[in-house]
């Protein structure tokens, strides 16, 4: 039987399969990592921050084009 040394029966592979396995090229060579799913813990601080972000988003959507351009210039 042939021994496969590369990932996914290829010379190189990169990307994620079903949000579980991630293949990448590192300085040390090919790597395959298991990606744990992040837990979305709902805390009062996180809820307050999400509310503030939602308000800011709503305010941004109410601005007209020239007002958005002013903010873009200030951001630069």
mmCIF file of the N, C-alpha and C atoms, coordinates in Angstrom:
data_MODEL
# 
_entry.id   MODEL 
# 
loop_
_atom_site.group_PDB 
_atom_site.id 
_atom_site.type_symbol 
_atom_site.label_atom_id 
_atom_site.label_alt_id 
_atom_site.label_comp_id 
_atom_site.label_asym_id 
_atom_site.label_entity_id 
_atom_site.label_seq_id 
_atom_site.pdbx_PDB_ins_code 
_atom_site.Cartn_x 
_atom_site.Cartn_y 
_atom_site.Cartn_z 
_atom_site.occupancy 
_atom_site.B_iso_or_equiv 
_atom_site.pdbx_formal_charge 
_atom_site.auth_seq_id 
_atom_site.auth_comp_id 
_atom_site.auth_asym_id 
_atom_site.auth_atom_id 
_atom_site.pdbx_PDB_model_num 
ATOM 1   N N  . UNK A 1 1  ? 0.843   -1.168 0.000  1.00 0.00 ? 1  UNK A N  1 
ATOM 2   C CA . UNK A 1 1  ? 0.000   0.000  0.000  1.00 0.00 ? 1  UNK A CA 1 
ATOM 3   C C  . UNK A 1 1  ? 0.892   1.236  0.000  1.00 0.00 ? 1  UNK A C  1 
ATOM 4   N N  . UNK A 1 2  ? 0.465   2.273  -0.677 1.00 0.00 ? 2  UNK A N  1 
ATOM 5   C CA . UNK A 1 2  ? 1.210   3.517  -0.782 1.00 0.00 ? 2  UNK A CA 1 
ATOM 6   C C  . UNK A 1 2  ? 0.978   4.349  0.470  1.00 0.00 ? 2  UNK A C  1 
ATOM 7   N N  . UNK A 1 3  ? 2.070   4.893  0.988  1.00 0.00 ? 3  UNK A N  1 
ATOM 8   C CA . UNK A 1 3  ? 1.958   5.762  2.156  1.00 0.00 ? 3  UNK A CA 1 
ATOM 9   C C  . UNK A 1 3  ? 1.780   7.205  1.683  1.00 0.00 ? 3  UNK A C  1 
ATOM 10  N N  . UNK A 1 4  ? 0.717   7.850  2.139  1.00 0.00 ? 4  UNK A N  1 
ATOM 11  C CA . UNK A 1 4  ? 0.435   9.228  1.774  1.00 0.00 ? 4  UNK A CA 1 
ATOM 12  C C  . UNK A 1 4  ? 1.084   10.141 2.812  1.00 0.00 ? 4  UNK A C  1 
ATOM 13  N N  . UNK A 1 5  ? 1.906   11.084 2.364  1.00 0.00 ? 5  UNK A N  1 
ATOM 14  C CA . UNK A 1 5  ? 2.552   12.000 3.303  1.00 0.00 ? 5  UNK A CA 1 
ATOM 15  C C  . UNK A 1 5  ? 1.933   13.393 3.270  1.00 0.00 ? 5  UNK A C  1 
ATOM 16  N N  . UNK A 1 6  ? 1.232   13.732 2.219  1.00 0.00 ? 6  UNK A N  1 
ATOM 17  C CA . UNK A 1 6  ? 0.605   15.057 2.110  1.00 0.00 ? 6  UNK A CA 1 
ATOM 18  C C  . UNK A 1 6  ? -0.830  15.019 2.611  1.00 0.00 ? 6  UNK A C  1 
ATOM 19  N N  . UNK A 1 7  ? -1.404  16.171 2.922  1.00 0.00 ? 7  UNK A N  1 
ATOM 20  C CA . UNK A 1 7  ? -2.775  16.222 3.405  1.00 0.00 ? 7  UNK A CA 1 
ATOM 21  C C  . UNK A 1 7  ? -3.788  16.044 2.278  1.00 0.00 ? 7  UNK A C  1 
ATOM 22  N N  . UNK A 1 8  ? -4.849  15.353 2.561  1.00 0.00 ? 8  UNK A N  1 
ATOM 23  C CA . UNK A 1 8  ? -5.959  15.161 1.619  1.00 0.00 ? 8  UNK A CA 1 
ATOM 24  C C  . UNK A 1 8  ? -5.512  14.619 0.270  1.00 0.00 ? 8  UNK A C  1 
ATOM 25  N N  . UNK A 1 9  ? -4.558  13.714 0.282  1.00 0.00 ? 9  UNK A N  1 
ATOM 26  C CA . UNK A 1 9  ? -4.047  13.059 -0.923 1.00 0.00 ? 9  UNK A CA 1 
ATOM 27  C C  . UNK A 1 9  ? -3.519  14.064 -1.943 1.00 0.00 ? 9  UNK A C  1 
ATOM 28  N N  . UNK A 1 10 ? -2.867  15.142 -1.470 1.00 0.00 ? 10 UNK A N  1 
ATOM 29  C CA . UNK A 1 10 ? -2.322  16.143 -2.370 1.00 0.00 ? 10 UNK A CA 1 
ATOM 30  C C  . UNK A 1 10 ? -0.949  16.590 -1.875 1.00 0.00 ? 10 UNK A C  1 
ATOM 31  N N  . UNK A 1 11 ? -0.276  17.396 -2.680 1.00 0.00 ? 11 UNK A N  1 
ATOM 32  C CA . UNK A 1 11 ? 1.020   17.936 -2.265 1.00 0.00 ? 11 UNK A CA 1 
ATOM 33  C C  . UNK A 1 11 ? 0.853   18.979 -1.171 1.00 0.00 ? 11 UNK A C  1 
ATOM 34  N N  . UNK A 1 12 ? -0.203  19.760 -1.265 1.00 0.00 ? 12 UNK A N  1 
ATOM 35  C CA . UNK A 1 12 ? -0.469  20.770 -0.236 1.00 0.00 ? 12 UNK A CA 1 
ATOM 36  C C  . UNK A 1 12 ? -1.968  21.011 -0.173 1.00 0.00 ? 12 UNK A C  1 
ATOM 37  N N  . UNK A 1 13 ? -2.419  21.426 0.981  1.00 0.00 ? 13 UNK A N  1 
ATOM 38  C CA . UNK A 1 13 ? -3.836  21.735 1.154  1.00 0.00 ? 13 UNK A CA 1 
ATOM 39  C C  . UNK A 1 13 ? -3.948  22.904 2.116  1.00 0.00 ? 13 UNK A C  1 
ATOM 40  N N  . UNK A 1 14 ? -4.959  23.739 1.892  1.00 0.00 ? 14 UNK A N  1 
ATOM 41  C CA . UNK A 1 14 ? -5.234  24.822 2.821  1.00 0.00 ? 14 UNK A CA 1 
ATOM 42  C C  . UNK A 1 14 ? -6.725  25.097 2.789  1.00 0.00 ? 14 UNK A C  1 
ATOM 43  N N  . UNK A 1 15 ? -7.242  25.499 3.931  1.00 0.00 ? 15 UNK A N  1 
ATOM 44  C CA . UNK A 1 15 ? -8.666  25.776 4.031  1.00 0.00 ? 15 UNK A CA 1 
ATOM 45  C C  . UNK A 1 15 ? -9.297  24.981 5.150  1.00 0.00 ? 15 UNK A C  1 
ATOM 46  N N  . UNK A 1 16 ? -10.620 25.104 5.252  1.00 0.00 ? 16 UNK A N  1 
ATOM 47  C CA . UNK A 1 16 ? -11.363 24.467 6.326  1.00 0.00 ? 16 UNK A CA 1 
ATOM 48  C C  . UNK A 1 16 ? -12.410 23.532 5.746  1.00 0.00 ? 16 UNK A C  1 
ATOM 49  N N  . UNK A 1 17 ? -12.561 22.391 6.381  1.00 0.00 ? 17 UNK A N  1 
ATOM 50  C CA . UNK A 1 17 ? -13.572 21.409 5.983  1.00 0.00 ? 17 UNK A CA 1 
ATOM 51  C C  . UNK A 1 17 ? -14.626 21.356 7.063  1.00 0.00 ? 17 UNK A C  1 
ATOM 52  N N  . UNK A 1 18 ? -15.864 21.604 6.696  1.00 0.00 ? 18 UNK A N  1 
ATOM 53  C CA . UNK A 1 18 ? -17.038 21.587 7.584  1.00 0.00 ? 18 UNK A CA 1 
ATOM 54  C C  . UNK A 1 18 ? -16.826 22.277 8.916  1.00 0.00 ? 18 UNK A C  1 
ATOM 55  N N  . UNK A 1 19 ? -16.109 23.374 8.913  1.00 0.00 ? 19 UNK A N  1 
ATOM 56  C CA . UNK A 1 19 ? -15.865 24.161 10.122 1.00 0.00 ? 19 UNK A CA 1 
ATOM 57  C C  . UNK A 1 19 ? -15.263 23.338 11.253 1.00 0.00 ? 19 UNK A C  1 
ATOM 58  N N  . UNK A 1 20 ? -14.559 22.250 10.913 1.00 0.00 ? 20 UNK A N  1 
ATOM 59  C CA . UNK A 1 20 ? -13.979 21.395 11.943 1.00 0.00 ? 20 UNK A CA 1 
ATOM 60  C C  . UNK A 1 20 ? -12.473 21.266 11.757 1.00 0.00 ? 20 UNK A C  1 
ATOM 61  N N  . UNK A 1 21 ? -12.028 20.859 10.584 1.00 0.00 ? 21 UNK A N  1 
ATOM 62  C CA . UNK A 1 21 ? -10.600 20.661 10.317 1.00 0.00 ? 21 UNK A CA 1 
ATOM 63  C C  . UNK A 1 21 ? -10.063 21.809 9.470  1.00 0.00 ? 21 UNK A C  1 
ATOM 64  N N  . UNK A 1 22 ? -8.941  22.370 9.888  1.00 0.00 ? 22 UNK A N  1 
ATOM 65  C CA . UNK A 1 22 ? -8.308  23.450 9.147  1.00 0.00 ? 22 UNK A CA 1 
ATOM 66  C C  . UNK A 1 22 ? -6.916  23.013 8.721  1.00 0.00 ? 22 UNK A C  1 
ATOM 67  N N  . UNK A 1 23 ? -6.661  23.073 7.422  1.00 0.00 ? 23 UNK A N  1 
ATOM 68  C CA . UNK A 1 23 ? -5.360  22.731 6.862  1.00 0.00 ? 23 UNK A CA 1 
ATOM 69  C C  . UNK A 1 23 ? -4.643  24.024 6.522  1.00 0.00 ? 23 UNK A C  1 
ATOM 70  N N  . UNK A 1 24 ? -3.350  24.101 6.854  1.00 0.00 ? 24 UNK A N  1 
ATOM 71  C CA . UNK A 1 24 ? -2.596  25.308 6.554  1.00 0.00 ? 24 UNK A CA 1 
ATOM 72  C C  . UNK A 1 24 ? -1.135  24.972 6.315  1.00 0.00 ? 24 UNK A C  1 
ATOM 73  N N  . UNK A 1 25 ? -0.460  25.900 5.637  1.00 0.00 ? 25 UNK A N  1 
ATOM 74  C CA . UNK A 1 25 ? 0.980   25.796 5.400  1.00 0.00 ? 25 UNK A CA 1 
ATOM 75  C C  . UNK A 1 25 ? 1.679   26.688 6.414  1.00 0.00 ? 25 UNK A C  1 
ATOM 76  N N  . UNK A 1 26 ? 2.508   26.096 7.248  1.00 0.00 ? 26 UNK A N  1 
ATOM 77  C CA . UNK A 1 26 ? 3.257   26.843 8.255  1.00 0.00 ? 26 UNK A CA 1 
ATOM 78  C C  . UNK A 1 26 ? 4.744   26.738 7.948  1.00 0.00 ? 26 UNK A C  1 
ATOM 79  N N  . UNK A 1 27 ? 5.544   27.503 8.683  1.00 0.00 ? 27 UNK A N  1 
ATOM 80  C CA . UNK A 1 27 ? 6.995   27.447 8.489  1.00 0.00 ? 27 UNK A CA 1 
ATOM 81  C C  . UNK A 1 27 ? 7.537   26.053 8.788  1.00 0.00 ? 27 UNK A C  1 
ATOM 82  N N  . UNK A 1 28 ? 6.854   25.328 9.670  1.00 0.00 ? 28 UNK A N  1 
ATOM 83  C CA . UNK A 1 28 ? 7.288   23.979 10.029 1.00 0.00 ? 28 UNK A CA 1 
ATOM 84  C C  . UNK A 1 28 ? 6.751   22.925 9.077  1.00 0.00 ? 28 UNK A C  1 
ATOM 85  N N  . UNK A 1 29 ? 5.903   23.312 8.135  1.00 0.00 ? 29 UNK A N  1 
ATOM 86  C CA . UNK A 1 29 ? 5.340   22.370 7.173  1.00 0.00 ? 29 UNK A CA 1 
ATOM 87  C C  . UNK A 1 29 ? 3.819   22.388 7.200  1.00 0.00 ? 29 UNK A C  1 
ATOM 88  N N  . UNK A 1 30 ? 3.234   21.392 6.583  1.00 0.00 ? 30 UNK A N  1 
ATOM 89  C CA . UNK A 1 30 ? 1.781   21.282 6.548  1.00 0.00 ? 30 UNK A CA 1 
ATOM 90  C C  . UNK A 1 30 ? 1.240   21.027 7.947  1.00 0.00 ? 30 UNK A C  1 
ATOM 91  N N  . UNK A 1 31 ? 0.070   21.585 8.219  1.00 0.00 ? 31 UNK A N  1 
ATOM 92  C CA . UNK A 1 31 ? -0.526  21.406 9.534  1.00 0.00 ? 31 UNK A CA 1 
ATOM 93  C C  . UNK A 1 31 ? -2.025  21.214 9.382  1.00 0.00 ? 31 UNK A C  1 
ATOM 94  N N  . UNK A 1 32 ? -2.569  20.327 10.200 1.00 0.00 ? 32 UNK A N  1 
ATOM 95  C CA . UNK A 1 32 ? -4.010  20.109 10.263 1.00 0.00 ? 32 UNK A CA 1 
ATOM 96  C C  . UNK A 1 32 ? -4.436  20.319 11.713 1.00 0.00 ? 32 UNK A C  1 
ATOM 97  N N  . UNK A 1 33 ? -5.383  21.242 11.926 1.00 0.00 ? 33 UNK A N  1 
ATOM 98  C CA . UNK A 1 33 ? -5.831  21.563 13.281 1.00 0.00 ? 33 UNK A CA 1 
ATOM 99  C C  . UNK A 1 33 ? -7.324  21.321 13.406 1.00 0.00 ? 33 UNK A C  1 
ATOM 100 N N  . UNK A 1 34 ? -7.712  20.907 14.594 1.00 0.00 ? 34 UNK A N  1 
ATOM 101 C CA . UNK A 1 34 ? -9.113  20.753 14.932 1.00 0.00 ? 34 UNK A CA 1 
ATOM 102 C C  . UNK A 1 34 ? -9.604  22.093 15.457 1.00 0.00 ? 34 UNK A C  1 
ATOM 103 N N  . UNK A 1 35 ? -10.645 22.651 14.850 1.00 0.00 ? 35 UNK A N  1 
ATOM 104 C CA . UNK A 1 35 ? -11.181 23.932 15.278 1.00 0.00 ? 35 UNK A CA 1 
ATOM 105 C C  . UNK A 1 35 ? -12.342 23.707 16.236 1.00 0.00 ? 35 UNK A C  1 
ATOM 106 N N  . UNK A 1 36 ? -12.161 24.127 17.471 1.00 0.00 ? 36 UNK A N  1 
ATOM 107 C CA . UNK A 1 36 ? -13.255 24.036 18.429 1.00 0.00 ? 36 UNK A CA 1 
ATOM 108 C C  . UNK A 1 36 ? -14.242 25.148 18.167 1.00 0.00 ? 36 UNK A C  1 
ATOM 109 N N  . UNK A 1 37 ? -15.504 24.850 18.304 1.00 0.00 ? 37 UNK A N  1 
ATOM 110 C CA . UNK A 1 37 ? -16.522 25.874 18.111 1.00 0.00 ? 37 UNK A CA 1 
ATOM 111 C C  . UNK A 1 37 ? -16.507 26.825 19.297 1.00 0.00 ? 37 UNK A C  1 
ATOM 112 N N  . UNK A 1 38 ? -16.628 28.108 19.007 1.00 0.00 ? 38 UNK A N  1 
ATOM 113 C CA . UNK A 1 38 ? -16.643 29.116 20.047 1.00 0.00 ? 38 UNK A CA 1 
ATOM 114 C C  . UNK A 1 38 ? -18.002 29.123 20.736 1.00 0.00 ? 38 UNK A C  1 
ATOM 115 N N  . UNK A 1 39 ? -17.973 29.248 22.056 1.00 0.00 ? 39 UNK A N  1 
ATOM 116 C CA . UNK A 1 39 ? -19.215 29.346 22.809 1.00 0.00 ? 39 UNK A CA 1 
ATOM 117 C C  . UNK A 1 39 ? -19.625 30.804 22.880 1.00 0.00 ? 39 UNK A C  1 
ATOM 118 N N  . UNK A 1 40 ? -20.888 31.072 22.660 1.00 0.00 ? 40 UNK A N  1 
ATOM 119 C CA . UNK A 1 40 ? -21.405 32.431 22.740 1.00 0.00 ? 40 UNK A CA 1 
ATOM 120 C C  . UNK A 1 40 ? -22.064 32.594 24.104 1.00 0.00 ? 40 UNK A C  1 
ATOM 121 N N  . UNK A 1 41 ? -21.249 32.923 25.091 1.00 0.00 ? 41 UNK A N  1 
ATOM 122 C CA . UNK A 1 41 ? -21.747 33.086 26.451 1.00 0.00 ? 41 UNK A CA 1 
ATOM 123 C C  . UNK A 1 41 ? -22.403 34.457 26.560 1.00 0.00 ? 41 UNK A C  1 
ATOM 124 N N  . UNK A 1 42 ? -23.654 34.476 26.954 1.00 0.00 ? 42 UNK A N  1 
ATOM 125 C CA . UNK A 1 42 ? -24.390 35.732 27.066 1.00 0.00 ? 42 UNK A CA 1 
ATOM 126 C C  . UNK A 1 42 ? -24.241 36.247 28.490 1.00 0.00 ? 42 UNK A C  1 
ATOM 127 N N  . UNK A 1 43 ? -23.517 37.369 28.620 1.00 0.00 ? 43 UNK A N  1 
ATOM 128 C CA . UNK A 1 43 ? -23.330 37.998 29.924 1.00 0.00 ? 43 UNK A CA 1 
ATOM 129 C C  . UNK A 1 43 ? -23.939 39.397 29.867 1.00 0.00 ? 43 UNK A C  1 
ATOM 130 N N  . UNK A 1 44 ? -24.223 39.999 31.021 1.00 0.00 ? 44 UNK A N  1 
ATOM 131 C CA . UNK A 1 44 ? -24.772 41.359 31.013 1.00 0.00 ? 44 UNK A CA 1 
ATOM 132 C C  . UNK A 1 44 ? -23.844 42.365 30.313 1.00 0.00 ? 44 UNK A C  1 
ATOM 133 N N  . UNK A 1 45 ? -22.530 42.240 30.513 1.00 0.00 ? 45 UNK A N  1 
ATOM 134 C CA . UNK A 1 45 ? -21.599 43.164 29.855 1.00 0.00 ? 45 UNK A CA 1 
ATOM 135 C C  . UNK A 1 45 ? -21.624 42.994 28.335 1.00 0.00 ? 45 UNK A C  1 
ATOM 136 N N  . UNK A 1 46 ? -21.672 41.753 27.885 1.00 0.00 ? 46 UNK A N  1 
ATOM 137 C CA . UNK A 1 46 ? -21.710 41.501 26.443 1.00 0.00 ? 46 UNK A CA 1 
ATOM 138 C C  . UNK A 1 46 ? -23.022 41.987 25.847 1.00 0.00 ? 46 UNK A C  1 
ATOM 139 N N  . UNK A 1 47 ? -24.124 41.797 26.566 1.00 0.00 ? 47 UNK A N  1 
ATOM 140 C CA . UNK A 1 47 ? -25.425 42.265 26.086 1.00 0.00 ? 47 UNK A CA 1 
ATOM 141 C C  . UNK A 1 47 ? -25.437 43.786 25.968 1.00 0.00 ? 47 UNK A C  1 
ATOM 142 N N  . UNK A 1 48 ? -24.860 44.477 26.955 1.00 0.00 ? 48 UNK A N  1 
ATOM 143 C CA . UNK A 1 48 ? -24.798 45.935 26.909 1.00 0.00 ? 48 UNK A CA 1 
ATOM 144 C C  . UNK A 1 48 ? -23.940 46.402 25.733 1.00 0.00 ? 48 UNK A C  1 
ATOM 145 N N  . UNK A 1 49 ? -22.814 45.736 25.481 1.00 0.00 ? 49 UNK A N  1 
ATOM 146 C CA . UNK A 1 49 ? -21.943 46.116 24.376 1.00 0.00 ? 49 UNK A CA 1 
ATOM 147 C C  . UNK A 1 49 ? -22.631 45.887 23.042 1.00 0.00 ? 49 UNK A C  1 
ATOM 148 N N  . UNK A 1 50 ? -23.338 44.793 22.913 1.00 0.00 ? 50 UNK A N  1 
ATOM 149 C CA . UNK A 1 50 ? -24.057 44.521 21.664 1.00 0.00 ? 50 UNK A CA 1 
ATOM 150 C C  . UNK A 1 50 ? -25.147 45.556 21.427 1.00 0.00 ? 50 UNK A C  1 
ATOM 151 N N  . UNK A 1 51 ? -25.802 46.013 22.503 1.00 0.00 ? 51 UNK A N  1 
ATOM 152 C CA . UNK A 1 51 ? -26.837 47.040 22.382 1.00 0.00 ? 51 UNK A CA 1 
ATOM 153 C C  . UNK A 1 51 ? -26.211 48.348 21.901 1.00 0.00 ? 51 UNK A C  1 
ATOM 154 N N  . UNK A 1 52 ? -25.055 48.725 22.472 1.00 0.00 ? 52 UNK A N  1 
ATOM 155 C CA . UNK A 1 52 ? -24.371 49.952 22.055 1.00 0.00 ? 52 UNK A CA 1 
ATOM 156 C C  . UNK A 1 52 ? -23.963 49.872 20.584 1.00 0.00 ? 52 UNK A C  1 
ATOM 157 N N  . UNK A 1 53 ? -23.454 48.728 20.171 1.00 0.00 ? 53 UNK A N  1 
ATOM 158 C CA . UNK A 1 53 ? -23.045 48.554 18.780 1.00 0.00 ? 53 UNK A CA 1 
ATOM 159 C C  . UNK A 1 53 ? -24.249 48.647 17.854 1.00 0.00 ? 53 UNK A C  1 
ATOM 160 N N  . UNK A 1 54 ? -25.364 48.070 18.274 1.00 0.00 ? 54 UNK A N  1 
ATOM 161 C CA . UNK A 1 54 ? -26.585 48.129 17.474 1.00 0.00 ? 54 UNK A CA 1 
ATOM 162 C C  . UNK A 1 54 ? -27.066 49.568 17.316 1.00 0.00 ? 54 UNK A C  1 
ATOM 163 N N  . UNK A 1 55 ? -26.992 50.362 18.391 1.00 0.00 ? 55 UNK A N  1 
ATOM 164 C CA . UNK A 1 55 ? -27.369 51.776 18.299 1.00 0.00 ? 55 UNK A CA 1 
ATOM 165 C C  . UNK A 1 55 ? -26.457 52.526 17.334 1.00 0.00 ? 55 UNK A C  1 
ATOM 166 N N  . UNK A 1 56 ? -25.157 52.302 17.448 1.00 0.00 ? 56 UNK A N  1 
ATOM 167 C CA . UNK A 1 56 ? -24.203 52.971 16.563 1.00 0.00 ? 56 UNK A CA 1 
ATOM 168 C C  . UNK A 1 56 ? -24.466 52.599 15.107 1.00 0.00 ? 56 UNK A C  1 
ATOM 169 N N  . UNK A 1 57 ? -24.785 51.345 14.860 1.00 0.00 ? 57 UNK A N  1 
ATOM 170 C CA . UNK A 1 57 ? -25.078 50.895 13.494 1.00 0.00 ? 57 UNK A CA 1 
ATOM 171 C C  . UNK A 1 57 ? -26.320 51.594 12.960 1.00 0.00 ? 57 UNK A C  1 
ATOM 172 N N  . UNK A 1 58 ? -27.353 51.687 13.792 1.00 0.00 ? 58 UNK A N  1 
ATOM 173 C CA . UNK A 1 58 ? -28.586 52.357 13.371 1.00 0.00 ? 58 UNK A CA 1 
ATOM 174 C C  . UNK A 1 58 ? -28.338 53.834 13.073 1.00 0.00 ? 58 UNK A C  1 
ATOM 175 N N  . UNK A 1 59 ? -27.541 54.499 13.917 1.00 0.00 ? 59 UNK A N  1 
ATOM 176 C CA . UNK A 1 59 ? -27.207 55.906 13.677 1.00 0.00 ? 59 UNK A CA 1 
ATOM 177 C C  . UNK A 1 59 ? -26.429 56.067 12.377 1.00 0.00 ? 59 UNK A C  1 
ATOM 178 N N  . UNK A 1 60 ? -25.506 55.148 12.117 1.00 0.00 ? 60 UNK A N  1 
ATOM 179 C CA . UNK A 1 60 ? -24.712 55.211 10.889 1.00 0.00 ? 60 UNK A CA 1 
ATOM 180 C C  . UNK A 1 60 ? -25.607 55.069 9.664  1.00 0.00 ? 60 UNK A C  1 
ATOM 181 N N  . UNK A 1 61 ? -26.565 54.175 9.719  1.00 0.00 ? 61 UNK A N  1 
ATOM 182 C CA . UNK A 1 61 ? -27.450 53.962 8.573  1.00 0.00 ? 61 UNK A CA 1 
ATOM 183 C C  . UNK A 1 61 ? -28.346 55.174 8.314  1.00 0.00 ? 61 UNK A C  1 
ATOM 184 N N  . UNK A 1 62 ? -28.572 56.020 9.317  1.00 0.00 ? 62 UNK A N  1 
ATOM 185 C CA . UNK A 1 62 ? -29.414 57.208 9.146  1.00 0.00 ? 62 UNK A CA 1 
ATOM 186 C C  . UNK A 1 62 ? -28.649 58.384 8.541  1.00 0.00 ? 62 UNK A C  1 
ATOM 187 N N  . UNK A 1 63 ? -27.308 58.307 8.512  1.00 0.00 ? 63 UNK A N  1 
ATOM 188 C CA . UNK A 1 63 ? -26.515 59.394 7.937  1.00 0.00 ? 63 UNK A CA 1 
ATOM 189 C C  . UNK A 1 63 ? -26.647 59.404 6.418  1.00 0.00 ? 63 UNK A C  1 
ATOM 190 N N  . UNK A 1 64 ? -26.558 60.600 5.831  1.00 0.00 ? 64 UNK A N  1 
ATOM 191 C CA . UNK A 1 64 ? -26.577 60.674 4.369  1.00 0.00 ? 64 UNK A CA 1 
ATOM 192 C C  . UNK A 1 64 ? -25.146 60.522 3.848  1.00 0.00 ? 64 UNK A C  1 
ATOM 193 N N  . UNK A 1 65 ? -24.982 60.536 2.545  1.00 0.00 ? 65 UNK A N  1 
ATOM 194 C CA . UNK A 1 65 ? -23.681 60.284 1.928  1.00 0.00 ? 65 UNK A CA 1 
ATOM 195 C C  . UNK A 1 65 ? -22.604 61.276 2.316  1.00 0.00 ? 65 UNK A C  1 
ATOM 196 N N  . UNK A 1 66 ? -22.953 62.571 2.355  1.00 0.00 ? 66 UNK A N  1 
ATOM 197 C CA . UNK A 1 66 ? -21.930 63.575 2.678  1.00 0.00 ? 66 UNK A CA 1 
ATOM 198 C C  . UNK A 1 66 ? -21.483 63.453 4.135  1.00 0.00 ? 66 UNK A C  1 
ATOM 199 N N  . UNK A 1 67 ? -22.401 63.124 5.035  1.00 0.00 ? 67 UNK A N  1 
ATOM 200 C CA . UNK A 1 67 ? -22.037 62.941 6.441  1.00 0.00 ? 67 UNK A CA 1 
ATOM 201 C C  . UNK A 1 67 ? -21.119 61.723 6.611  1.00 0.00 ? 67 UNK A C  1 
ATOM 202 N N  . UNK A 1 68 ? -21.408 60.665 5.881  1.00 0.00 ? 68 UNK A N  1 
ATOM 203 C CA . UNK A 1 68 ? -20.545 59.473 5.932  1.00 0.00 ? 68 UNK A CA 1 
ATOM 204 C C  . UNK A 1 68 ? -19.156 59.791 5.392  1.00 0.00 ? 68 UNK A C  1 
ATOM 205 N N  . UNK A 1 69 ? -19.097 60.629 4.329  1.00 0.00 ? 69 UNK A N  1 
ATOM 206 C CA . UNK A 1 69 ? -17.790 61.020 3.767  1.00 0.00 ? 69 UNK A CA 1 
ATOM 207 C C  . UNK A 1 69 ? -16.992 61.839 4.785  1.00 0.00 ? 69 UNK A C  1 
ATOM 208 N N  . UNK A 1 70 ? -17.676 62.719 5.523  1.00 0.00 ? 70 UNK A N  1 
ATOM 209 C CA . UNK A 1 70 ? -16.989 63.499 6.557  1.00 0.00 ? 70 UNK A CA 1 
ATOM 210 C C  . UNK A 1 70 ? -16.344 62.567 7.591  1.00 0.00 ? 70 UNK A C  1 
ATOM 211 N N  . UNK A 1 71 ? -17.082 61.578 8.024  1.00 0.00 ? 71 UNK A N  1 
ATOM 212 C CA . UNK A 1 71 ? -16.541 60.629 8.998  1.00 0.00 ? 71 UNK A CA 1 
ATOM 213 C C  . UNK A 1 71 ? -15.391 59.817 8.401  1.00 0.00 ? 71 UNK A C  1 
ATOM 214 N N  . UNK A 1 72 ? -15.495 59.481 7.116  1.00 0.00 ? 72 UNK A N  1 
ATOM 215 C CA . UNK A 1 72 ? -14.411 58.731 6.459  1.00 0.00 ? 72 UNK A CA 1 
ATOM 216 C C  . UNK A 1 72 ? -13.134 59.556 6.425  1.00 0.00 ? 72 UNK A C  1 
ATOM 217 N N  . UNK A 1 73 ? -13.264 60.874 6.170  1.00 0.00 ? 73 UNK A N  1 
ATOM 218 C CA . UNK A 1 73 ? -12.088 61.754 6.142  1.00 0.00 ? 73 UNK A CA 1 
ATOM 219 C C  . UNK A 1 73 ? -11.498 61.853 7.537  1.00 0.00 ? 73 UNK A C  1 
ATOM 220 N N  . UNK A 1 74 ? -12.331 61.994 8.550  1.00 0.00 ? 74 UNK A N  1 
ATOM 221 C CA . UNK A 1 74 ? -11.838 62.062 9.921  1.00 0.00 ? 74 UNK A CA 1 
ATOM 222 C C  . UNK A 1 74 ? -11.145 60.758 10.349 1.00 0.00 ? 74 UNK A C  1 
ATOM 223 N N  . UNK A 1 75 ? -11.622 59.648 9.839  1.00 0.00 ? 75 UNK A N  1 
ATOM 224 C CA . UNK A 1 75 ? -11.038 58.351 10.196 1.00 0.00 ? 75 UNK A CA 1 
ATOM 225 C C  . UNK A 1 75 ? -9.639  58.194 9.610  1.00 0.00 ? 75 UNK A C  1 
ATOM 226 N N  . UNK A 1 76 ? -9.394  58.839 8.455  1.00 0.00 ? 76 UNK A N  1 
ATOM 227 C CA . UNK A 1 76 ? -8.073  58.730 7.838  1.00 0.00 ? 76 UNK A CA 1 
ATOM 228 C C  . UNK A 1 76 ? -7.093  59.589 8.584  1.00 0.00 ? 76 UNK A C  1 
# 
